[in-house]
C-alpha cells in the first residue's frame, strides 16, 4: 500500500489505507474561520483554516521545524507558524519567510494539504483521494430544498469504534430498551420482519413499524394505526442516512456521519433536514438528538470486543439483526480486516 501511516497509528496498515480513500467530516463549517482549527482523522493530525474564500485542510505540522500549526495565528494573509513566523496561505502555499524575506519560497515549505469540501454544514476531507475511482461524499436528500429546514447538530465524541456506532444507529431492536426516555414505547418490543438490499456503495433497508418517532411529551398526535417507515441508506464504511416518513407525507432525513478520529475514538456529525414541524426551534431539535445519541453512546462505549467482528461466526444473531449482518458483510466485501492493531 502506498504512503506512510500517521505516527502512532491505531489501525491495521491495510485497513488504514482502505479507509483513507473515503471522505469524512472533520468539523462544522461554522467552526472553521481564519484562526486555525485542530482536528484528527484516522490518527492524522490536521489543521483547517480559511484565507479569503479558500478553505484549507492540511497536515498539522510546519514543514520547517515540525511545530503544530494549530498553535499558530492568522494575520489576515495566512496562517502563521508560532515558532519562526512562516506564513501559509491558500492551498497551503508558504507566502512569507520572515527571516529570509527575499528568498524564493521552495516547494518543500508548502504544506501537505488534503482536498476540502464544504457540504451539509460540514467540512469534509479525504486523506488519500483515488482519482476517478474515489468514493463520493454521500448524499443527504433535500438539503438544498427551500421547503425544508436545515439543522447542523454540534459534533459528538464517542469513546468507541466508528463501526460500532454505525451498527448501533441502524439497529432497530434496541429502540424499546434504550430510547424509552426520548421516543420509544417499552411495551412495543417486537421487530417486524424487514429485508436489506445491496447498493453500489452499501445497502438499504425499509423498516415499517408502529414505533412512533415523536419525542416523548411533545403533544403531537399521529393518526390511529399509523405505520412509520424508517428507510436506512448505508454508505460504507461509516455513514448512514435515516429517512423517516411522518404522517401527512412529511419527511425528516438524518445523516449519521461517524468520523474515525482513531480506531477507538469517533467524532459524530449529524446534519438534519426536515419539513415536519418546521416551527420547532433549532435548539430544541439539537437538544433532542443529543439526548438520543447520548443514550446510544452509553452502549457503544461498553461493547466487547471494541472492534466490530466481521466474522459472523464470532457472535450470535437474531432475525432483527439483518441490517447489522448486511453492514458487516459489506465491510468484509470491501476487504477490511480486524481494523485494530493489537
N, C-alpha and C positions, 0 to 999 in steps of 0.2 A: 504494500500500500504506500502511496507517495506521501511525502510531507512529514514533518516532525510532530510528535504528540506534545501537548502542553506539559509543563513541569507538573509533577505530582498527579498525573492523570489517573482517574479512578475507574476508567473503563478499560475493557479488553481492547487492545490496539485495533483489531479488525472491526469491532463494533463501533469504536470511536470514528474511524474513517467512514463507515457507512452512515452513521448519524450526522456527521459533519456536512453531508450533501444536502440536508434538508434545511428549510427556513424555520426560524424560531423568533418569537418576540423577545426582546430584552428589556424593554422599558415602555412606559406610556409616552406617547408623543408629547404630551403636555409637560413631561418631566425633563425633556431634552431641550435645553436652550444653549446660549453661548457658553455658559460655565460647563466644565467637564462633568459628566455623569459616569460613575463607575458601574460596571455590570460584569457578570461572569456567565459564560455559556460553555457547556461541555468542558469545564475546568480551565477554559481560556479566559484570562483577564482582559476585559475590553474597556474602552472609553468611548463615549458618544458625546458629540458637541455639534454646534451649528456655526457656520460662518456665512452671514448673509442668508441666501436661500439654500445654501448647500448643507446637507446633513452628512455627517461623517461618523463612521464606526471603525475603530482601529484597535490594534493590539495596545494594551495599556502599558507601554514601555517606550521611553525615549530611545531612539536608535543611537544616541551619542554615548550616554553612560548609564543607561538602564534604569532610570528613575521612573516610577509610575506617573504618567501624565495626568491621571485623575487627581493628583496632588497640586496640579498647576492652576492657572487662572486664564481668563480670556481678556485680551486687551482691545477688542474690537476688530482686530485683523487676523486673529487666530488664537490658538491655544498655546500658552507659554509654559515651557518646562520650568519648574521651580529651581532646578539645580544650576543651569548655565544660561537660561533665558532663551533657548532656541524656540522659535515660534512656528506653528504648523497651521496652515490654512485649509482651503477647500481641497478635497481629495487627499488630505493628509500631507500635502506638499510643504516642505520646510521653506519658509519665506523670510527668515531672518536669523542671522548668527551674530549676536551682539559682540562677541569677542573678535570676530573677523568680518566686519560689515562689508568689506569689498571683495570677499572671496565668493567665487561662483559656488552655488549650493550643489554638492554632489548628490547623486541619486540615492546613495546609501543613507542619507539623512532624512529621506522621506519615510513616513510611517507605513507600517504594514496595515493596509486597510481592507475592509470587507464590504460587500455590497450592502447598501442601506435603503430600505423601502418603508415609507410611512403608509400604513393601511389599517383601517378599523380602529383608529385612535392609538395605534401601537407602532413602535419602531421594530422592524424585522431585519434579521441579517442571516447570512449563510456563511459558514467558515470555509467550506470547500465547494464552491459552485462548479457545476459539472457541465457547462456549456448548454447545448441544446437538450441534453438528457437530464438536466436539473429538474427536480420536482418543483411544482409551483406552490405559491402561497395558497393555502386552502380558501375556498370561497365562503363568505358569510352572506346569505341571501338578504336582499332588500336594504343593504347598508346605505345605499345612495337614494333610496326611495323617499321622497318628501312626505309621504303619508305615514312614515314610520319614525319613531323616536330612537335615537342612538344613545346608549349608555356605556361608558367605559369604566368598569369597576376598578378599584385600586388593586395592584398586584398583591399576591397572597403567597406567603412562603410555607413550604411543607418539608418537614424533615423525613423525606421518603423518596423513592424512585418514581420518576415520571410515568413509567409503565403501570405501576400500581395505582397511581392517581387516575389515569385514564380508564383503567379497568373498573375502578370504583364509580366513575362518572357514568359509564354505560351500563352498569349493573342495575336491574330493576327489582331484584328480590329484596334489597336492603331498605327500600322505602319505608315499609311498615315497622321497621325496627330502629332505624337511625334518624329518620326525618319526622318523627311524630310531633316534635315541638314546633315544626315550621309549616308543613303542609300535608303530611301523610296520615292516613287512618290506621291505627294499630290493629284494628279488627279486620282490615282488608289485606290479608297476608298472601292469598293465593296469586300466583303469577299466571295469567292466561297464556296459552301457547303462542309462540311467535317464531319467526324464521329470520335468518340473515341472508343477505345476498352480496356476493363479492363484487367490488367495483374496481376500476383501474388503479386507484390509489388506496384502497382499503376495503371497506364493506359498509352496508347499511342495514338497518333493522326498523321495521314498522311495528310499534308496540301499542296495542289497543287495550285499555283497561278503564275501570271506573274509579281509579285513584285520582282525586282532584289535584289540581295544581295551584288552586287559590291559597294564599297564605292563611294560616290559622288566625281566626279573629278578624279577618278582613271585611266580613259582612257581605261579600259577593255571593250571589245565588246563581247556581248553574241549573240548567233545565233538568227536570226529573229524568233519571236513567241516561244521562249524558255519558257518552263513551269518549274518553280522551285518546287522542292519537299523539304519541311521542315518537317522532321519526329521528332516529340517530344516524348520523353520517360520520363515519370514522375515516380520517386521513392519517395513514401510518406515517411516522411512528407515534406521534404524541399530540394530535389534535383531533377533537371530536366536536361536531355541531349538533345540538339538540334543537329540533324544530317542534314546538308544542302548538297543537291546534286547539284553540279555545272555542267556547260557544260563540255563535254568530259569525263564524268564519274568521275570527281574529287569530293572529299569529304572534308567537314570540320565538326568536332564534337566539340561542345561547352558544357562543363559541367557548370551548374549554381548551385553551392552548397551554399545555404543560411544558414549560421550558426547562430543560435539564441543566441546572447550574452545575451539578456533578452527578455521579451515579446515586448518591444518597441525599441529594437536596434538589428541590424543584421550586421554581417560581411560576405560579399560576397566573395567567392573564385571561380575563373574561369580558370581552365586549358583548353587548346585548343589543338587539334591535327588535322593536315591538310596535304593533299598532293596537294593542289591547290596553284599556285603562290608561290612556296617554296622559290623563290628568295627574297621575301619581307622581310626586316629586322624585327626581332622580336620586336624591339622597336616601329615600325610602327603598327604592329598588336596590341600590347598592347595599344597604344595611341588611335587607332580607337575604340577598345572595351571599353575603358574608356569613350570616348565620348558617345557611345551608352548607357552604363549603367548610365551615368550621366543624360541623357535625361529621362530615366525611373525613376531614383531616385526622380526627382522633383515631379512626380505624386504620387509615393508610399508614400512619406513623408507627403502629404496633404490629403490623403484619409480618409474619415469618414464613418463608425466608424473605429478606428485604428485597431481593431481586424478584423478577417475575419468571416463574418456571415455564419455559416454553415446551418442555417435555410434558405432554398431557398425562402421562402415567404417574407423575410425581404428586399430584393432588387429586382428590375426589371431586366429582362434578355431578350436578343435578340438571334437569331439563331447563331451568331458568338461566343457566349459565351459557346459553347459546352464543350470546354476544362476546362473553369472555373467551370462549373457545375459539370463535372466529378471529378475535383480536390476537390471541397467541399464535394461531396458525398463520395469520398474516405476517407477523413479525418473523416467524420461522421461515416463511416463504421468501422474505427479503434477505435471508441469510444471517440474521442475528443469532448470537450465541447466548452466553450466560450474562452478558452485559458488564458485570463487575470484575475487576481484578481481585484476586484473592490475597 
